[in-house]
């Protein structure tokens, strides 16, 4: 009888040690996996959530996350949309638990220039919020290069006509905290 109890106790200790080692292995794998998650993958898992984003320009933007590119995200409200370059983000609030990798090579290649070219094509009136937090530029995007955009400054509500343009600015992508429209 004593031998049975001894062997049962030894077997229980062995099982407990094996479970603890397995739990430690799972926890280690989870930590390693989390270490491979990028901000864009973390944010992409939040499509449909309302997020608040603080930019390097010190401004806060809040809205429903509707689109995520490889270098940017779009927050939408009823009255406006804002494109925020990921490089300009200093804080994101409102994240759920989801993470999502990009499943489309086409969407994966959509950089900030692609999003800005769409606004330029549509001749949309925009406000460029700069990373320094200084004066905003309101106008129409004239062209988008590889690492910069040109915006024709016009008064709000004005069409882009040569006589209405007060200045044309070249803004490097690195100087853009956000671009809002609507």
KOLDONU-430855 format. One record per residue: residue number from 0; residue in three letters; x, y negated, z negated of N, C-alpha, C in turn. Coordinates in steps of 0.05 Angstrom, whole numbers, plus 5000, padded with zeros to 4 digits. Each point is the difference from the previous one (the first is absolute). Layout:
+-----+-----+------+------+------+------+------+------+------+------+------+
:   n : res :   nx :   ny :   nz :  cax :  cay :  caz :   cx :   cy :   cz :
+-----+-----+------+------+------+------+------+------+------+------+------+
: NUM : ALA :    X :    Y :    Z :    X :    Y :    Z :    X :    Y :    Z :
...
+-----+-----+------+------+------+------+------+------+------+------+------+
//
This chain:
+-----+-----+------+------+------+------+------+------+------+------+------+
:   n : res :   nx :   ny :   nz :  cax :  cay :  caz :   cx :   cy :   cz :
+-----+-----+------+------+------+------+------+------+------+------+------+
:   0 : UNK : 5016 : 5024 : 5000 : 4984 : 4976 : 5000 : 5017 : 4975 : 5000 :
:   1 : UNK : 5021 : 4999 : 4983 : 5017 : 4977 : 4999 : 5013 : 4995 : 5027 :
:   2 : UNK : 5008 : 5021 : 5013 : 5014 : 4997 : 5026 : 4981 : 4988 : 5021 :
:   3 : UNK : 4976 : 5007 : 5000 : 4981 : 4988 : 5019 : 4997 : 4970 : 4995 :
:   4 : UNK : 4997 : 4993 : 4976 : 4998 : 4971 : 4993 : 5025 : 4985 : 5008 :
:   5 : UNK : 5023 : 5011 : 4996 : 5025 : 4988 : 5007 : 5002 : 4996 : 5030 :
:   6 : UNK : 4994 : 5021 : 5015 : 5001 : 4998 : 5030 : 4979 : 4981 : 5010 :
:   7 : UNK : 4976 : 5000 : 4988 : 4980 : 4980 : 5009 : 5009 : 4972 : 4995 :
:   8 : UNK : 5013 : 4995 : 4977 : 5010 : 4973 : 4994 : 5022 : 4992 : 5019 :
:   9 : UNK : 5018 : 5019 : 5006 : 5022 : 4994 : 5019 : 4988 : 4994 : 5028 :
:  10 : UNK : 4981 : 5015 : 5008 : 4987 : 4996 : 5026 : 4986 : 4973 : 5001 :
:  11 : UNK : 4987 : 4992 : 4979 : 4986 : 4974 : 4999 : 5020 : 4977 : 5002 :
:  12 : UNK : 5023 : 5003 : 4986 : 5021 : 4979 : 5001 : 5011 : 4998 : 5028 :
:  13 : UNK : 5004 : 5023 : 5013 : 5011 : 5000 : 5027 : 4980 : 4987 : 5019 :
:  14 : UNK : 4975 : 5006 : 4998 : 4979 : 4988 : 5017 : 4999 : 4970 : 4995 :
:  15 : UNK : 5001 : 4991 : 4976 : 5000 : 4971 : 4993 : 5024 : 4986 : 5012 :
:  16 : UNK : 5023 : 5012 : 4998 : 5025 : 4988 : 5012 : 4998 : 4999 : 5030 :
:  17 : UNK : 4989 : 5021 : 5013 : 4997 : 5000 : 5029 : 4980 : 4978 : 5009 :
:  18 : UNK : 4978 : 4997 : 4985 : 4981 : 4979 : 5006 : 5012 : 4972 : 4997 :
:  19 : UNK : 5015 : 4996 : 4979 : 5013 : 4974 : 4995 : 5020 : 4994 : 5023 :
:  20 : UNK : 5016 : 5020 : 5008 : 5019 : 4996 : 5022 : 4985 : 4993 : 5026 :
:  21 : UNK : 4978 : 5014 : 5005 : 4983 : 4994 : 5024 : 4989 : 4972 : 4999 :
:  22 : UNK : 4990 : 4992 : 4977 : 4989 : 4973 : 4997 : 5022 : 4979 : 5005 :
:  23 : UNK : 5023 : 5005 : 4989 : 5023 : 4981 : 5004 : 5007 : 4999 : 5030 :
:  24 : UNK : 5000 : 5022 : 5013 : 5007 : 5001 : 5029 : 4979 : 4984 : 5016 :
:  25 : UNK : 4974 : 5004 : 4994 : 4979 : 4985 : 5014 : 5003 : 4970 : 4995 :
:  26 : UNK : 5005 : 4992 : 4975 : 5003 : 4972 : 4994 : 5024 : 4988 : 5014 :
:  27 : UNK : 5022 : 5015 : 5002 : 5023 : 4991 : 5015 : 4995 : 4996 : 5029 :
:  28 : UNK : 4985 : 5019 : 5012 : 4993 : 4998 : 5028 : 4982 : 4976 : 5005 :
:  29 : UNK : 4981 : 4995 : 4982 : 4982 : 4977 : 5003 : 5016 : 4974 : 5000 :
:  30 : UNK : 5019 : 4998 : 4981 : 5017 : 4976 : 4998 : 5016 : 4996 : 5025 :
:  31 : UNK : 5012 : 5022 : 5011 : 5015 : 4998 : 5025 : 4983 : 4991 : 5023 :
:  32 : UNK : 4976 : 5012 : 5002 : 4981 : 4993 : 5022 : 4992 : 4970 : 4998 :
:  33 : UNK : 4994 : 4991 : 4976 : 4993 : 4972 : 4996 : 5023 : 4981 : 5008 :
:  34 : UNK : 5024 : 5009 : 4997 : 5023 : 4984 : 5008 : 5003 : 4996 : 5030 :
:  35 : UNK : 4985 : 5015 : 5016 : 5001 : 4998 : 5029 : 4978 : 4982 : 5011 :
:  36 : UNK : 4981 : 4992 : 4983 : 4977 : 4984 : 5009 : 5009 : 4971 : 5005 :
:  37 : UNK : 4993 : 4989 : 5023 : 5006 : 4972 : 5006 : 4976 : 4983 : 4993 :
:  38 : UNK : 5005 : 4974 : 4998 : 4978 : 4981 : 4994 : 4978 : 5002 : 5022 :
:  39 : UNK : 5008 : 5001 : 5025 : 4980 : 5002 : 5022 : 4983 : 5025 : 4997 :
:  40 : UNK : 5011 : 5022 : 4992 : 4984 : 5025 : 4996 : 4982 : 4997 : 4976 :
:  41 : UNK : 5010 : 4987 : 4979 : 4984 : 4996 : 4976 : 4976 : 4982 : 5006 :
:  42 : UNK : 5005 : 4978 : 5015 : 4979 : 4981 : 5007 : 4981 : 5013 : 5020 :
:  43 : UNK : 5010 : 5015 : 5019 : 4983 : 5012 : 5021 : 4978 : 5018 : 4987 :
:  44 : UNK : 5007 : 5012 : 4977 : 4980 : 5016 : 4986 : 4978 : 4985 : 4987 :
:  45 : UNK : 5001 : 4973 : 5002 : 4980 : 4983 : 4986 : 4980 : 4988 : 5020 :
:  46 : UNK : 5000 : 5008 : 5025 : 4982 : 4988 : 5019 : 4971 : 5002 : 4990 :
:  47 : UNK : 4986 : 4977 : 5001 : 4973 : 4999 : 4989 : 4999 : 4989 : 4972 :
:  48 : UNK : 5023 : 4999 : 4986 : 5001 : 4989 : 4973 : 5003 : 4970 : 5001 :
:  49 : UNK : 4991 : 4986 : 4979 : 5005 : 4971 : 4997 : 5026 : 4997 : 4985 :
:  50 : UNK : 5019 : 4986 : 5013 : 5027 : 4996 : 4988 : 5005 : 4971 : 4996 :
:  51 : UNK : 5018 : 4993 : 4982 : 5010 : 4973 : 4997 : 5030 : 5002 : 5005 :
:  52 : UNK : 5010 : 4983 : 5018 : 5028 : 5000 : 5007 : 5012 : 4973 : 4994 :
:  53 : UNK : 5022 : 5000 : 4986 : 5015 : 4975 : 4994 : 5024 : 5000 : 5020 :
:  54 : UNK : 5004 : 4977 : 5013 : 5021 : 4998 : 5020 : 5024 : 4985 : 4989 :
:  55 : UNK : 5022 : 5002 : 5014 : 5024 : 4986 : 4992 : 4996 : 4969 : 5001 :
:  56 : UNK : 4980 : 4991 : 5014 : 4993 : 4972 : 5000 : 4985 : 4991 : 4976 :
:  57 : UNK : 4994 : 5019 : 4982 : 4985 : 4994 : 4975 : 4970 : 5000 : 5003 :
:  58 : UNK : 4990 : 5006 : 5024 : 4971 : 5000 : 5004 : 4989 : 5028 : 4995 :
:  59 : UNK : 4975 : 5000 : 4992 : 4986 : 5026 : 4996 : 4978 : 5002 : 5021 :
:  60 : UNK : 4997 : 5024 : 5011 : 4979 : 5006 : 5019 : 4986 : 5024 : 4990 :
:  61 : UNK : 4973 : 5000 : 5002 : 4984 : 5022 : 4991 : 4980 : 5007 : 5022 :
:  62 : UNK : 4996 : 5026 : 5004 : 4980 : 5009 : 5019 : 5001 : 5030 : 5004 :
:  63 : UNK : 4982 : 5010 : 5017 : 5000 : 5028 : 5006 : 5023 : 5007 : 5019 :
:  64 : UNK : 5015 : 5020 : 4993 : 5022 : 5009 : 5018 : 4987 : 5014 : 5024 :
:  65 : UNK : 5004 : 4989 : 5024 : 4987 : 5011 : 5023 : 5019 : 5012 : 5020 :
:  66 : UNK : 5025 : 4990 : 5001 : 5020 : 5011 : 5019 : 5027 : 5000 : 4987 :
:  67 : UNK : 5017 : 5019 : 5008 : 5027 : 5001 : 4991 : 5018 : 5007 : 5024 :
:  68 : UNK : 5019 : 4984 : 5006 : 5020 : 5006 : 5020 : 5026 : 5009 : 4987 :
:  69 : UNK : 5021 : 5002 : 5015 : 5025 : 5009 : 4989 : 5013 : 4978 : 4983 :
:  70 : UNK : 4993 : 4975 : 5005 : 5013 : 4977 : 4986 : 4980 : 4980 : 4988 :
:  71 : UNK : 4974 : 5006 : 5001 : 4980 : 4981 : 4992 : 4975 : 5014 : 4991 :
:  72 : UNK : 4982 : 4984 : 4987 : 4974 : 5009 : 4993 : 4980 : 4977 : 5005 :
:  73 : UNK : 4974 : 5007 : 5002 : 4979 : 4980 : 5004 : 4980 : 5003 : 4977 :
:  74 : UNK : 4995 : 4977 : 4987 : 4979 : 4998 : 4980 : 4977 : 4984 : 5012 :
:  75 : UNK : 4976 : 5010 : 4997 : 4976 : 4987 : 5012 : 4980 : 4992 : 4979 :
:  76 : UNK : 4990 : 4976 : 5004 : 4978 : 4989 : 4984 : 4978 : 4993 : 5021 :
:  77 : UNK : 4977 : 4993 : 4990 : 4978 : 4993 : 5018 : 5008 : 4977 : 5019 :
:  78 : UNK : 5015 : 4981 : 4990 : 5005 : 4976 : 5015 : 5028 : 5000 : 5014 :
:  79 : UNK : 5017 : 5017 : 4993 : 5027 : 4999 : 5011 : 5015 : 5026 : 4998 :
:  80 : UNK : 5022 : 5002 : 5016 : 5018 : 5023 : 4998 : 5028 : 4988 : 4996 :
:  81 : UNK : 5017 : 5015 : 4987 : 5028 : 4992 : 4996 : 5018 : 5023 : 5006 :
:  82 : UNK : 5021 : 4994 : 5016 : 5021 : 5019 : 5005 : 5023 : 4994 : 4981 :
:  83 : UNK : 5009 : 5019 : 4985 : 5022 : 4996 : 4981 : 5023 : 5019 : 5008 :
:  84 : UNK : 5023 : 4989 : 5006 : 5023 : 5017 : 5006 : 5008 : 5015 : 4974 :
:  85 : UNK : 5006 : 5025 : 5002 : 5008 : 5015 : 4976 : 5024 : 4988 : 4987 :
:  86 : UNK : 5018 : 4989 : 5016 : 5025 : 4988 : 4989 : 4994 : 4976 : 4982 :
:  87 : UNK : 4977 : 4987 : 5004 : 4993 : 4977 : 4984 : 4984 : 5006 : 4975 :
:  88 : UNK : 4993 : 5026 : 4996 : 4984 : 5007 : 4977 : 5018 : 5002 : 4975 :
:  89 : UNK : 4991 : 4987 : 4979 : 5013 : 5001 : 4974 : 4985 : 5017 : 4980 :
:  90 : UNK : 4973 : 5004 : 5004 : 4984 : 5014 : 4981 : 4974 : 5009 : 5014 :
:  91 : UNK : 4991 : 5025 : 4995 : 4975 : 5010 : 5010 : 4984 : 5009 : 4975 :
:  92 : UNK : 4975 : 4991 : 4998 : 4983 : 5008 : 4978 : 4975 : 5013 : 5011 :
:  93 : UNK : 4991 : 5021 : 4987 : 4975 : 5013 : 5007 : 5004 : 5027 : 5014 :
:  94 : UNK : 5024 : 5010 : 4999 : 5006 : 5026 : 5013 : 4986 : 5023 : 4986 :
:  95 : UNK : 4989 : 5018 : 5016 : 4989 : 5025 : 4990 : 5023 : 5020 : 4999 :
:  96 : UNK : 4993 : 5026 : 4999 : 5020 : 5021 : 4997 : 5010 : 5011 : 5027 :
:  97 : UNK : 4987 : 4992 : 5022 : 5005 : 5013 : 5026 : 5026 : 4990 : 5013 :
:  98 : UNK : 5012 : 5018 : 5015 : 5023 : 4995 : 5017 : 4994 : 5012 : 5027 :
:  99 : UNK : 5007 : 4986 : 5022 : 4994 : 5011 : 5027 : 5023 : 4993 : 5019 :
: 100 : UNK : 5011 : 5021 : 5012 : 5020 : 4996 : 5021 : 4986 : 4992 : 5026 :
: 101 : UNK : 5015 : 4989 : 5018 : 4989 : 4992 : 5026 : 4998 : 5025 : 5018 :
: 102 : UNK : 4977 : 5004 : 5012 : 4996 : 5024 : 5016 : 5003 : 4993 : 5030 :
: 103 : UNK : 5002 : 4975 : 5007 : 5002 : 4992 : 5028 : 5026 : 4986 : 5006 :
: 104 : UNK : 5015 : 5011 : 5019 : 5025 : 4987 : 5008 : 4995 : 4972 : 5012 :
: 105 : UNK : 4978 : 4996 : 5013 : 4994 : 4974 : 5011 : 4996 : 4980 : 4978 :
: 106 : UNK : 4983 : 5006 : 4980 : 4996 : 4982 : 4978 : 5025 : 4996 : 4984 :
: 107 : UNK : 5016 : 5021 : 4997 : 5025 : 4998 : 4985 : 5019 : 4980 : 5012 :
: 108 : UNK : 4998 : 4996 : 5026 : 5018 : 4981 : 5014 : 4990 : 4972 : 5001 :
: 109 : UNK : 4976 : 4994 : 4989 : 4989 : 4974 : 5000 : 5012 : 4982 : 4979 :
: 110 : UNK : 5020 : 4984 : 5008 : 5013 : 4982 : 4982 : 4985 : 4974 : 4997 :
: 111 : UNK : 5011 : 4981 : 4986 : 4987 : 4975 : 4995 : 4996 : 4985 : 5027 :
: 112 : UNK : 5018 : 5002 : 5018 : 4997 : 4987 : 5026 : 4975 : 5010 : 5015 :
: 113 : UNK : 4994 : 5025 : 4998 : 4976 : 5011 : 5013 : 4975 : 4987 : 4989 :
: 114 : UNK : 4998 : 4997 : 4974 : 4976 : 4988 : 4988 : 4999 : 4970 : 5007 :
: 115 : UNK : 5022 : 4986 : 5001 : 5000 : 4972 : 5007 : 4993 : 4996 : 5030 :
: 116 : UNK : 5010 : 5018 : 5017 : 4994 : 4998 : 5028 : 4970 : 5003 : 5005 :
: 117 : UNK : 4986 : 5016 : 4985 : 4971 : 5002 : 5002 : 4987 : 4973 : 4994 :
: 118 : UNK : 5009 : 4987 : 4979 : 4989 : 4973 : 4994 : 5006 : 4980 : 5022 :
: 119 : UNK : 5024 : 5002 : 5011 : 5008 : 4982 : 5021 : 4983 : 5004 : 5025 :
: 120 : UNK : 4995 : 5025 : 5007 : 4984 : 5007 : 5023 : 4972 : 4989 : 4997 :
: 121 : UNK : 4989 : 5002 : 4976 : 4973 : 4991 : 4994 : 4998 : 4969 : 4997 :
: 122 : UNK : 5023 : 4987 : 5000 : 5001 : 4971 : 4995 : 4986 : 4992 : 4974 :
: 123 : UNK : 5003 : 5017 : 4980 : 4987 : 4995 : 4975 : 5013 : 4978 : 4984 :
: 124 : UNK : 4984 : 4983 : 4988 : 5011 : 4980 : 4982 : 5010 : 5014 : 4975 :
: 125 : UNK : 5024 : 4993 : 4992 : 5012 : 5013 : 4976 : 5013 : 4979 : 4982 :
: 126 : UNK : 5005 : 5010 : 4976 : 5016 : 4984 : 4980 : 5024 : 5018 : 4993 :
: 127 : UNK : 5024 : 4989 : 5004 : 5024 : 5015 : 4993 : 5008 : 4990 : 4972 :
: 128 : UNK : 5001 : 5019 : 4982 : 5009 : 4995 : 4972 : 5029 : 5008 : 4999 :
: 129 : UNK : 5017 : 4981 : 4992 : 5029 : 5005 : 5001 : 5010 : 5011 : 4974 :
: 130 : UNK : 5023 : 5015 : 5001 : 5010 : 5012 : 4976 : 5010 : 4980 : 4979 :
: 131 : UNK : 5008 : 4976 : 5009 : 5008 : 4980 : 4981 : 4977 : 4989 : 4984 :
: 132 : UNK : 4975 : 5005 : 5009 : 4977 : 4989 : 4986 : 4996 : 4971 : 5007 :
: 133 : UNK : 5015 : 4990 : 5020 : 4997 : 4972 : 5008 : 4977 : 4997 : 5018 :
: 134 : UNK : 4999 : 4978 : 5014 : 4977 : 4994 : 5017 : 4993 : 5022 : 5019 :
: 135 : UNK : 4974 : 5004 : 5004 : 4990 : 5020 : 5019 : 5000 : 4988 : 5028 :
: 136 : UNK : 5000 : 5017 : 5019 : 4998 : 4991 : 5028 : 4974 : 5011 : 5011 :
: 137 : UNK : 4982 : 4982 : 5009 : 4975 : 5007 : 5012 : 5001 : 4996 : 5030 :
: 138 : UNK : 4991 : 5020 : 5015 : 5001 : 4997 : 5029 : 4994 : 5026 : 5014 :
: 139 : UNK : 5011 : 5002 : 5025 : 4996 : 5022 : 5017 : 5027 : 5013 : 5007 :
: 140 : UNK : 5002 : 5026 : 4998 : 5025 : 5014 : 5006 : 5004 : 4998 : 5030 :
: 141 : UNK : 5022 : 4988 : 5009 : 5007 : 4998 : 5028 : 5014 : 5025 : 5011 :
: 142 : UNK : 5019 : 5010 : 4985 : 5015 : 5023 : 5009 : 5012 : 5015 : 4976 :
: 143 : UNK : 5006 : 5025 : 5004 : 5012 : 5016 : 4979 : 5024 : 5014 : 5012 :
: 144 : UNK : 5023 : 4995 : 4989 : 5024 : 5013 : 5008 : 5006 : 5025 : 4984 :
: 145 : UNK : 5024 : 5009 : 5001 : 5008 : 5025 : 4985 : 5000 : 4995 : 4970 :
: 146 : UNK : 5009 : 4977 : 4992 : 5003 : 4995 : 4971 : 4990 : 4972 : 4992 :
: 147 : UNK : 4984 : 4987 : 5017 : 4989 : 4974 : 4994 : 4974 : 4996 : 5015 :
: 148 : UNK : 4986 : 4979 : 4992 : 4976 : 4991 : 5014 : 5001 : 4970 : 5004 :
: 149 : UNK : 4986 : 4991 : 5020 : 4998 : 4971 : 5004 : 4970 : 4993 : 4997 :
: 150 : UNK : 4996 : 4979 : 4984 : 4972 : 4991 : 4995 : 4998 : 4971 : 5008 :
: 151 : UNK : 4979 : 4994 : 5015 : 4994 : 4972 : 5008 : 4981 : 4989 : 4978 :
: 152 : UNK : 5010 : 4979 : 4986 : 4984 : 4988 : 4979 : 4978 : 4983 : 5012 :
: 153 : UNK : 4976 : 5006 : 4993 : 4976 : 4985 : 5008 : 4982 : 4997 : 4976 :
: 154 : UNK : 4983 : 4979 : 5001 : 4982 : 4996 : 4978 : 4979 : 5023 : 4999 :
: 155 : UNK : 4991 : 5007 : 4976 : 4980 : 5021 : 4997 : 4976 : 4995 : 5018 :
: 156 : UNK : 4992 : 5020 : 5015 : 4977 : 4998 : 5017 : 5006 : 4990 : 5028 :
: 157 : UNK : 5024 : 4991 : 5004 : 5009 : 4990 : 5027 : 5009 : 5023 : 5017 :
: 158 : UNK : 4995 : 4998 : 5026 : 5011 : 5019 : 5019 : 5029 : 4993 : 5006 :
: 159 : UNK : 5015 : 5019 : 5009 : 5029 : 4995 : 5007 : 5001 : 4987 : 5027 :
: 160 : UNK : 5003 : 4974 : 5000 : 5004 : 4984 : 5024 : 5025 : 4983 : 4996 :
: 161 : UNK : 5015 : 4996 : 5021 : 5026 : 4985 : 4997 : 4996 : 4974 : 4985 :
: 162 : UNK : 4979 : 4986 : 5005 : 4996 : 4974 : 4988 : 4993 : 5002 : 4970 :
: 163 : UNK : 4991 : 5024 : 4991 : 4992 : 5004 : 4973 : 5022 : 5012 : 4982 :
: 164 : UNK : 5022 : 5009 : 5012 : 5021 : 5013 : 4985 : 5018 : 4979 : 4988 :
: 165 : UNK : 5003 : 5001 : 4973 : 5017 : 4980 : 4987 : 5029 : 5010 : 4999 :
: 166 : UNK : 5004 : 5026 : 5000 : 5027 : 5012 : 5000 : 4999 : 5029 : 5006 :
: 167 : UNK : 5022 : 5012 : 5009 : 5002 : 5029 : 5004 : 5023 : 5009 : 4982 :
: 168 : UNK : 4994 : 5020 : 4983 : 5020 : 5010 : 4981 : 5007 : 5029 : 5007 :
: 169 : UNK : 5025 : 5006 : 4998 : 5010 : 5028 : 5001 : 5003 : 5009 : 4971 :
: 170 : UNK : 4987 : 5021 : 4993 : 5001 : 5010 : 4972 : 5011 : 5029 : 5001 :
: 171 : UNK : 5023 : 5005 : 4988 : 5010 : 5027 : 4999 : 4981 : 5018 : 4983 :
: 172 : UNK : 4998 : 5025 : 5007 : 4983 : 5018 : 4985 : 5008 : 5000 : 4970 :
: 173 : UNK : 5026 : 4998 : 4995 : 5009 : 5000 : 4972 : 4989 : 4976 : 4984 :
: 174 : UNK : 4991 : 4979 : 5014 : 4989 : 4976 : 4987 : 4970 : 5001 : 4996 :
: 175 : UNK : 4987 : 5021 : 5009 : 4971 : 5002 : 4999 : 4991 : 5016 : 4975 :
: 176 : UNK : 4984 : 4987 : 4983 : 4989 : 5014 : 4976 : 4973 : 5012 : 5007 :
: 177 : UNK : 4985 : 4987 : 5018 : 4974 : 5010 : 5009 : 4991 : 4983 : 5024 :
: 178 : UNK : 4982 : 5012 : 5015 : 4986 : 4986 : 5022 : 4971 : 5005 : 4997 :
: 179 : UNK : 4984 : 4978 : 4995 : 4972 : 5004 : 4996 : 4984 : 4988 : 5023 :
: 180 : UNK : 4977 : 5012 : 5005 : 4983 : 4991 : 5022 : 4971 : 5001 : 4990 :
: 181 : UNK : 4983 : 4984 : 5015 : 4972 : 5001 : 4994 : 4990 : 4980 : 4981 :
+-----+-----+------+------+------+------+------+------+------+------+------+
//
